[in-house]
Amino acid sequence: MTYNDVCNALATAEIENNRGEAAMLICRFCNINKADLLLRHDEDFDSPELLAAVKKRCERYPLQYILGYWDFCNETYRVNENTLIPRQDTEKLVELAIRLIPENARIIDLCTGSGCVAISTLAARQDCRAVAVDLFPDTLEVARENAESNRVGDRVGFIAKDVLCPDFMDELGSFDCILSNPPYVETHQIPLLDEELAFEPEAALDGGDDGLDFYRVIIGEYGKYLTEGGIMLLEIGCDQAKAVSTIAGNAGMRCEIFKDYGGNDRVAYLKYDRRPSIDDNISDGIGV
């Protein structure tokens, strides 16, 4: 297939950025760089791997999973069907974390997925350490690999726990910041999402009947694990600012909403005027 052949195949499948994606697929599976490709547009690339990749992409299989990696913030992440694909909207969460987290902070990232939120935060804030939590061991294995490849593996620990059952936090102690990009899609909306999302893990999308299950638990039950002056930064759906602000208010927290680069409500910044008490016998057990 030539570059134009790949472009035409993707265009026929209604892939919007067909030219850009054609270049990425050829470079990935034919082992050339973009500069070389400019001089080789008419070359017939005899690659079974490229043919298979184009076929999968024409079937709307996500480009990121075909490539096996994706860029996010200033880092590159391995991704597969065990992880949600990192998206630019989530970069706002990391940007705020980098700016607002205090020096030498201890961070916990709930529903970590590929690890992109915790890892990109640590990559920019070398004074900080983190614990990353996810329900699925296969997902955490990808996150561990991403931590090592992005050179923060010595400052992050990973644990497999259900975020909706926060009793495990008693073993971890308190944190200066709670980060999370939790599932927030309403259950009945999942079948109506873009067809490519059908390949991403449903558990990383499904936020319950009203999309707010994780916010109720994280805001309502994790706040006691914040240090004095500690903060929460939570990604939210673009239509969830009012609901999340109400949940925060009911928990005694102040909530400020930040917009993403597209102008949509995207991150909730939460802080107590006065932190709730925490049991004195909580130990610091994870070591990061």
C-alpha positions in Angstrom: 0.0 0.0 0.0 1.2 3.5 -0.8 0.6 6.5 1.5 -2.3 7.6 -0.7 -3.7 4.1 -0.7 -3.8 4.1 3.1 -5.3 7.7 3.1 -8.0 6.6 0.7 -8.9 3.5 2.7 -9.2 5.4 5.9 -11.2 8.2 4.2 -13.6 5.6 2.8 -14.1 4.4 6.4 -14.9 8.0 7.4 -11.8 8.4 9.5 -11.6 12.2 9.9 -7.8 12.6 10.2 -7.1 10.1 7.5 -3.8 11.7 6.3 -2.3 12.1 9.8 -3.4 8.6 10.8 -2.0 7.1 7.6 1.4 8.6 8.4 1.3 7.3 11.9 0.4 3.8 10.8 3.1 3.6 8.1 5.8 5.0 10.4 4.8 2.5 13.1 4.6 -0.7 11.0 7.2 0.1 8.3 9.8 1.4 10.6 10.4 4.8 9.0 10.2 8.3 10.4 7.9 11.1 9.3 10.8 12.9 7.5 11.5 9.9 5.4 7.8 9.4 4.6 7.7 12.8 3.0 10.1 11.5 0.3 8.4 8.1 0.0 4.7 8.9 -0.6 4.6 6.9 -3.8 6.4 3.9 -2.5 4.4 0.7 -2.2 5.0 -0.5 1.4 4.9 -4.3 1.3 4.0 -4.9 5.0 1.5 -7.5 6.2 1.4 -5.7 9.6 0.5 -2.4 7.9 -2.3 -4.1 5.9 -3.7 -5.7 9.1 -3.5 -2.4 11.0 -5.3 -0.5 8.2 -8.0 -3.1 8.1 -8.5 -2.9 11.9 -8.6 0.9 11.8 -11.2 0.8 9.0 -13.3 -1.3 11.4 -13.1 1.6 13.8 -10.7 -0.1 16.2 -9.0 2.7 18.1 -5.8 4.0 16.5 -4.2 4.2 20.0 -4.6 0.5 20.6 -3.3 -0.3 17.1 -0.2 1.7 17.7 0.1 0.4 21.2 1.0 3.8 22.7 -0.2 7.4 22.9 1.2 10.7 23.9 -0.2 12.6 26.9 1.2 15.8 28.4 5.0 15.4 27.9 5.1 11.6 28.2 4.3 8.6 26.1 2.1 5.8 27.4 1.6 2.2 26.5 -2.1 1.5 26.1 -4.3 -1.6 25.4 -7.8 -2.7 25.9 -7.2 -2.9 29.7 -6.7 0.9 29.9 -8.8 3.9 29.0 -7.1 5.9 26.2 -5.5 9.1 27.6 -7.2 12.2 26.3 -6.2 15.8 26.0 -9.1 16.9 28.2 -7.5 15.1 31.1 -4.3 17.1 30.6 -6.1 20.0 32.4 -6.4 17.8 35.5 -2.6 17.2 35.4 -1.9 20.9 34.7 -3.8 21.9 37.8 -2.2 19.2 40.0 1.3 20.3 39.0 0.4 23.9 39.9 -1.7 23.4 43.1 -0.2 20.5 44.9 2.1 21.6 47.8 5.8 20.9 47.9 6.9 17.3 48.8 3.3 16.2 48.5 2.0 12.7 49.0 -0.6 11.9 46.3 -3.1 9.2 45.7 -4.6 8.6 42.2 -7.8 6.7 42.3 -8.9 4.8 39.2 -5.5 5.2 37.7 -5.9 3.2 34.5 -2.8 3.7 32.3 -1.4 5.8 35.2 -1.2 8.9 33.0 -2.5 11.3 35.7 -0.2 10.2 38.5 2.8 9.6 36.2 2.7 12.9 34.3 2.2 14.8 37.6 5.2 13.1 39.1 7.3 13.7 36.0 6.8 17.4 36.4 6.9 17.5 40.2 10.0 15.5 41.2 9.5 16.5 44.8 6.3 14.4 45.1 5.4 10.7 45.6 2.2 8.9 44.7 0.1 5.8 45.3 -2.0 4.7 42.3 -5.1 2.6 42.8 -7.1 0.5 40.3 -9.4 -2.5 40.5 -7.8 -4.6 37.8 -4.3 -6.2 38.1 -3.9 -6.3 34.3 -4.5 -2.5 34.2 -2.0 -1.9 37.0 0.6 -3.9 35.1 0.4 -1.5 32.2 0.5 1.5 34.6 3.7 0.0 36.3 5.3 -0.3 32.9 4.4 3.3 32.1 5.9 4.5 35.4 9.2 2.8 34.6 9.3 4.0 31.0 8.6 7.5 32.1 11.2 7.3 34.9 9.0 7.8 37.9 8.8 4.1 39.0 10.8 4.8 42.2 8.2 7.4 43.4 4.9 5.6 42.8 3.4 2.5 44.4 0.5 0.5 42.9 -2.3 -1.3 44.6 -5.3 -3.3 43.3 -8.4 -2.1 45.3 -12.0 -1.2 44.7 -12.2 2.6 44.9 -15.9 2.3 45.9 -14.9 0.4 49.0 -12.4 2.8 50.7 -11.6 0.7 53.8 -8.2 0.0 52.4 -7.3 3.6 52.9 -6.8 2.9 56.7 -3.6 1.2 55.8 -2.2 4.0 53.7 -2.4 7.0 56.0 -3.2 10.6 54.8 -2.5 12.4 51.6 -1.9 16.0 50.5 -3.8 15.5 47.3 -6.5 13.0 46.0 -6.5 12.9 42.2 -9.0 11.0 40.1 -10.4 10.6 36.6 -13.2 8.2 37.7 -15.9 6.6 35.5 -18.6 9.2 35.0 -20.8 8.1 32.1 -24.4 7.3 32.9 -25.0 3.6 32.5 -27.8 4.0 30.0 -25.6 6.3 27.8 -22.8 3.8 27.3 -24.4 2.0 24.3 -25.0 5.4 22.7 -21.3 6.5 22.8 -19.0 6.8 19.8 -18.5 3.3 18.4 -14.7 3.4 19.1 -15.5 3.6 22.8 -17.0 0.1 22.7 -13.4 -1.2 22.6 -12.4 0.6 25.8 -13.0 -1.0 29.2 -16.6 -0.4 30.2 -15.6 -0.4 33.9 -13.6 2.8 33.2 -16.6 4.5 31.8 -19.6 3.4 33.8 -20.4 5.8 36.6 -23.8 4.3 37.6 -27.3 5.3 36.8 -26.6 9.1 37.0 -22.9 9.0 36.4 -22.1 10.1 40.0 -21.5 7.0 41.9 -17.7 7.5 42.2 -18.0 11.2 43.1 -20.4 10.4 46.0 -17.9 7.9 47.5 -14.7 9.8 46.8 -16.0 13.2 48.0 -18.1 11.7 50.8 -15.7 9.1 52.2 -12.1 9.9 51.2 -12.0 13.5 52.5 -11.0 12.3 56.0 -7.7 10.9 54.5 -6.6 14.4 53.4 -4.0 16.2 55.4 -4.7 19.6 56.9 -5.1 21.9 53.8 -5.1 18.9 51.5 -7.0 19.1 48.2 -9.0 16.9 45.7 -8.8 17.3 42.0 -11.4 15.3 40.1 -12.1 15.2 36.4 -15.9 15.5 35.7 -18.2 15.2 32.8 -18.9 18.5 31.0 -22.5 18.6 32.3 -21.7 17.5 35.9 -20.4 20.7 37.5 -23.6 21.5 39.4 -24.2 18.0 40.6 -20.6 17.5 41.8 -20.6 20.9 43.5 -23.7 19.9 45.4 -22.1 16.6 46.5 -19.1 18.6 47.7 -21.2 21.1 49.5 -23.1 18.4 51.3 -19.7 17.0 52.4 -18.6 20.4 53.8 -16.1 21.1 51.0 -15.7 24.1 48.8 -15.7 23.4 45.1 -14.3 25.3 42.2 -14.8 24.2 38.6 -12.1 24.6 35.9 -12.7 24.4 32.2 -10.7 22.3 29.7 -9.0 23.6 26.6 -12.3 23.2 24.7 -14.1 25.5 27.1 -16.1 22.7 28.8 -16.3 22.2 32.6 -13.7 19.5 33.3 -12.0 19.6 36.7 -13.5 20.0 40.2 -11.1 21.5 42.8 -12.2 20.7 46.3 -11.0 21.7 49.7 -12.2 21.7 53.2 -12.5 24.9 55.3 -11.8 22.5 58.1 -10.7 18.9 57.6 -12.7 16.1 59.3 -10.9 14.1 62.0 -9.1 10.9 61.1 -8.3 8.0 63.5 -5.0 8.4 65.2 -4.0 4.8 64.7 -3.9 4.9 60.9 -0.5 3.7 59.7 1.6 4.7 56.7 1.9 1.3 55.1 2.7 1.7 51.4 6.0 3.4 51.6 5.5 6.1 49.1 
